Amino acid sequence: MMAIVLTATEGSIVATAMPTIVADLGGFDLFSWAFATFLLTQAVSIPIYGRLADLYGRKPVFFAGTSLFLVASLLCGLASGMASFIIFRALQGVGAGAIQPVATTIVGDIYTPAERARVQGYLSGVFGIAAIFGPPLGAFLVDHVGWPFVFWINLPIGAASFAMLSLFLREGHQTRRHRIDYSGSALLTAGAGALMVVLLEARRLGAATIIALAIGGACALIALAVNERHTAEPIFSATLWRSRVIALGNLGGFTNGALIMAVSGYLPTYVQGSMGRSVLAAGLVMGASSISWAFASFVAGRLMVLTSYRLVAVIGGVSLVAGSLFLVALEPGQTLVWATTGSFVIGIGMGFCNTAFVVSIQASVGWTERGVATSSYMFMRIVGQSAGAAVFGAVLNFGLSRHAPQAGDLINRLLDPALRHSLGRGELAQLGGAIASSLHLVYVIAGLAAVVTFALACALPAALSPTRSPRLSD
């Protein structure tokens, strides 16, 4: 639980602080890279850590990954510019790929099947608590201590986790031989990374460079598909994807991941940059989705026992569409209640959809496949977040270059409460309007992702219910 706190708070606490970090370090056009690099490196490292944990044991792999995460967290707080900050965020993502999967695997090792359900409830509670307290904690640290402590707060928590696992975990593991898909991870990183560069930096690259990167990224992804068909233990298991339930759930995880980024990555920027509100206000708006997500997950679990996975997922899909409509209709002059309501309703949708997709995936396979099936959903959700960060960042950058071509460092001053007063009324109106117009399109795209999630929820088998053990043919 102490270990999972590190990654559970990462998204909400850092997202709340990002506008202030960008204002201090400069380089608003690199804003999205701070999220995209972390998510991409985390996604591609998860399967590798899982294989290594089976080869060498849980403790050494966990300690290695967590050590990298903590060192990178220290460096993030010491960054002197956006370029170095993004590099340290990438290293942080590589370390984060070990924490949650290996910690969850340790729980599976030391508890009996009858005890795991209760203990997994505790682990889920960590995410709920972290989601609720992460945004206001991030706002407090930014306002009263300094944004580097958003990252440095990980150090004592990680040290406590290290000490407790070193003292109390006695491993008696039996290693299994695995073939680690390093080539697949490298191809995924190269392909996705090249396409991200095209999306986020297209307006500053020449046509020849864009074409070369696009072709190179596409070739890498094609090579990945060929590699996955022939490797013994691929990142993407084709066997699992033949199950209708797993395919629907994983696609739902991808669209949900993209939608998460629209809220956690960009709503604080809208609240601070366009609405002129404080860091604390931005944290509270984003925290509304975290609170509703935690409680909705609890309600969804109870409701599934009485109804079906499809009904719970459909309720979540409807909530996602409704919340997205609130954000699409958001205007800079509106009160925080409107933005908070949209965030809250999206959180309800996330709680219902994620619970329904995960539990339906777990119920659709046997015990021996449950771990890899669950990991596939986690992987696809992180890939969705990474893709969302890239697409939404591209939309934001193009929108700002179009609506405020002379903005430059004025945007950094706009997001810094200490410097905001130095801007004239006309500059405030122009920049705030440019951010609002750009993010309006972001939320339109997010709304389309919500519609796709709703369609996937409707496609879940109606007869699938947790009161029985479904077959893969369902």
Residue pairs with C-beta under 8 A, 6 or more apart in sequence:
1 122
1 123
1 126
2 157
2 160
2 161
2 164
3 62
3 66
3 99
3 100
3 103
3 158
3 161
3 165
4 99
4 100
4 103
4 104
4 123
4 126
4 127
5 126
5 130
5 157
6 66
6 69
6 96
6 99
6 154
6 157
6 158
6 161
7 96
7 99
7 100
8 126
8 127
8 130
8 131
8 134
9 130
9 133
9 134
9 137
10 38
10 96
11 134
11 260
11 264
12 130
12 131
12 134
12 135
12 138
12 264
12 286
12 287
12 290
13 134
13 135
13 137
13 138
13 141
13 150
13 153
14 34
14 138
14 150
14 151
15 35
15 135
15 138
15 264
15 265
15 268
15 286
16 134
16 135
16 138
16 139
16 142
16 268
16 279
16 282
16 283
16 286
17 138
17 139
17 141
17 142
17 147
17 150
17 279
18 31
18 34
18 35
18 265
18 268
18 269
19 268
19 269
19 272
19 273
19 279
19 282
19 415
20 142
20 147
20 279
20 415
20 416
20 417
21 34
21 85
21 147
22 28
22 31
22 34
22 82
22 412
22 415
23 412
23 413
23 414
23 415
23 416
23 419
24 147
24 416
25 79
25 80
25 81
25 82
25 85
26 81
26 82
26 409
26 412
27 81
27 82
27 83
28 400
28 411
28 412
28 415
29 204
29 397
29 400
30 82
30 83
30 86
31 269
31 393
31 396
32 200
32 265
32 389
32 390
32 392
32 393
32 394
32 396
32 397
33 82
33 86
33 89
33 200
33 393
34 82
34 85
34 86
34 89
35 261
35 265
35 385
35 386
35 389
35 393
36 196
36 200
36 386
36 389
36 390
36 393
37 86
37 87
37 89
37 90
37 93
38 89
38 90
38 92
38 93
38 96
39 93
39 382
39 383
39 385
39 386
39 389
40 90
40 93
40 189
40 192
40 193
40 196
40 386
41 90
41 91
41 93
41 94
41 97
41 189
42 93
42 94
42 96
42 97
42 382
43 97
43 188
43 379
43 382
43 383
43 386
44 97
44 185
44 188
44 189
44 235
45 65
45 93
45 94
45 96
45 97
45 98
45 185
46 97
46 101
46 375
46 378
46 379
46 382
47 181
47 185
47 235
47 375
47 379
48 97
48 180
48 181
48 182
48 185
49 61
49 65
49 97
49 98
49 101
49 102
50 101
50 102
50 105
50 375
51 178
51 179
51 180
51 181
51 233
52 61
52 180
53 61
53 62
53 101
53 102
53 105
54 175
54 176
54 178
55 175
55 176
55 177
55 178
55 180
56 175
57 171
57 173
57 175
58 102
58 105
58 106
58 109
58 169
58 171
58 173
59 165
59 166
59 169
59 171
61 98
61 102
62 98
62 99
62 102
62 103
62 106
62 165
63 162
63 165
64 98
65 94
65 95
65 96
65 97
65 98
65 99
65 102
66 95
66 98
66 99
66 158
66 161
66 162
67 95
68 91
68 92
68 94
68 95
68 98
69 92
69 95
69 96
69 98
69 99
69 154
69 158
70 95
70 154
70 155
70 158
70 159
71 91
71 95
72 88
72 89
72 91
72 92
72 94
72 95
73 92
73 151
73 152
73 154
73 155
73 158
74 151
74 152
74 155
75 84
75 88
75 91
76 85
76 88
76 89
76 92
76 148
76 151
77 147
77 148
77 149
77 150
77 151
77 152
78 148
79 85
79 88
100 378
101 375
101 378
103 123
104 123
105 371
106 165
106 169
107 116
107 119
107 120
107 123
108 116
108 371
109 171
109 173
110 169
111 119
124 297
127 294
128 290
128 293
128 294
128 295
128 297
129 294
131 287
131 290
131 291
131 293
131 294
132 287
132 290
132 291
132 294
134 287
134 290
135 282
135 283
135 284
135 286
135 287
135 290
136 280
136 283
136 284
136 287
137 153
138 150
138 279
138 283
139 278
139 279
139 280
139 282
139 283
139 284
140 280
141 147
141 149
141 150
141 153
142 150
142 279
143 278
143 279
143 280
178 233
179 231
179 232
179 233
180 233
181 227
181 228
181 231
181 233
181 234
181 235
183 227
183 231
184 224
184 227
184 228
184 231
184 234
184 235
184 236
185 235
187 220
187 221
187 223
187 224
187 227
188 220
188 221
188 224
188 235
190 216
190 217
190 220
191 217
191 218
191 219
191 220
191 221
191 223
191 224
192 217
192 221
192 383
192 386
192 387
193 217
194 213
194 214
194 216
194 217
194 220
195 213
195 214
195 217
195 218
195 390
196 386
196 390
197 205
197 213
198 205
198 210
198 213
198 214
198 217
199 390
199 391
199 393
199 394
200 390
200 393
200 394
200 397
202 210
202 394
202 398
203 397
203 398
203 401
205 213
227 234
228 234
228 235
228 236
228 238
229 238
235 379
236 376
237 372
237 376
240 246
240 365
240 369
240 372
240 373
240 376
241 247
241 250
243 364
243 365
243 472
244 461
244 474
245 360
245 361
245 364
245 460
245 461
245 464
245 470
245 472
245 474
246 361
246 364
246 365
246 373
246 376
246 377
248 357
248 456
248 459
248 460
249 357
249 358
249 360
249 361
249 377
250 361
250 376
250 377
250 380
251 380
251 452
251 456
252 313
252 353
252 357
252 453
252 456
252 457
253 354
253 357
253 377
253 378
253 380
253 381
253 384
254 380
254 381
254 383
254 384
254 387
255 384
255 449
255 450
255 452
255 453
255 456
256 320
256 350
256 353
256 354
256 357
256 381
256 384
256 449
256 453
257 380
257 381
257 382
257 383
257 384
257 385
257 386
257 387
257 388
258 384
258 385
258 387
258 388
258 391
258 446
258 449
259 320
259 324
259 346
259 350
259 388
259 446
259 449
259 450
259 453
260 350
260 381
260 384
260 385
260 388
261 385
261 388
261 389
261 392
262 324
262 327
262 388
262 392
262 442
262 443
262 445
262 446
262 449
263 286
263 289
263 327
263 343
263 346
263 446
264 286
264 289
265 388
265 389
265 392
266 392
266 396
266 439
266 442
267 282
267 285
267 286
267 327
267 339
267 343
268 279
268 282
268 283
268 285
268 286
269 282
269 415
269 435
269 439
270 330
270 339
270 435
270 436
270 439
271 277
271 281
271 282
271 285
271 336
271 339
272 278
272 279
272 281
272 282
272 415
273 411
273 414
273 415
273 431
273 432
273 435
274 332
274 432
274 433
274 435
274 436
274 439
275 332
275 334
275 336
275 339
275 432
276 332
276 420
276 428
276 432
277 336
278 417
279 417
281 336
284 336
284 340
285 336
285 339
285 340
285 343
286 343
288 340
288 341
288 343
288 344
288 347
289 343
289 344
289 346
289 347
289 350
290 347
291 344
291 347
292 344
292 345
292 347
292 348
292 351
293 347
293 348
293 350
293 351
294 351
295 351
296 316
296 319
296 347
296 348
296 349
296 350
296 351
296 352
296 355
297 351
297 352
297 354
297 355
298 351
299 351
299 352
300 312
300 315
300 316
300 351
300 352
300 355
300 356
301 355
301 359
303 311
303 312
303 315
304 312
304 355
304 356
304 359
304 465
304 466
305 466
305 467
307 465
308 462
308 463
308 464
308 465
309 356
309 359
309 360
309 363
309 460
309 461
309 464
309 465
309 466
310 356
310 457
310 458
310 460
310 461
310 462
310 464
312 352
312 355
312 356
313 352
313 353
313 356
313 357
313 360
313 456
313 457
313 460
314 454
314 457
314 458
315 352
316 348
316 349
316 350
316 351
316 352
316 353
316 354
316 355
316 356
316 453
316 457
317 349
317 353
317 450
317 453
317 454
317 455
317 456
317 457
317 458
318 349
318 454
319 345
319 346
319 348
319 349
319 352
320 346
320 349
320 350
320 353
320 450
320 453
320 454
321 349
321 447
321 450
321 451
321 454
322 345
322 349
323 342
323 343
323 344
323 345
323 346
323 347
323 348
323 349
323 450
324 342
324 346
324 443
324 446
324 447
324 450
325 342
325 447
326 338
326 339
326 341
326 342
326 345
327 339
327 342
327 343
327 346
327 443
327 446
327 447
328 440
328 443
328 444
328 447
329 338
330 338
330 339
330 342
330 436
330 440
330 443
331 436
332 432
332 433
332 436
349 450
349 453
353 453
353 457
354 381
356 457
356 460
357 377
358 374
358 377
359 466
360 460
360 464
361 373
361 374
361 376
361 377
362 370
362 373
362 374
363 464
363 466
363 469
363 470
364 373
364 464
364 470
364 472
364 474
365 373
365 472
388 446
388 449
391 445
392 442
392 445
392 446
395 438
395 441
395 442
395 445
396 435
396 438
396 439
396 442
398 438
399 434
399 437
399 438
399 439
399 441
400 407
400 411
400 434
400 435
400 438
403 430
403 433
403 434
403 437
403 438
404 410
404 411
404 430
404 431
404 434
407 430
407 431
407 434
410 423
410 427
410 431
411 431
411 435
412 419
413 419
413 420
413 422
413 423
414 420
414 423
414 428
414 431
414 432
414 435
420 428
423 431
461 470
461 474
463 470
463 474
464 470
464 474
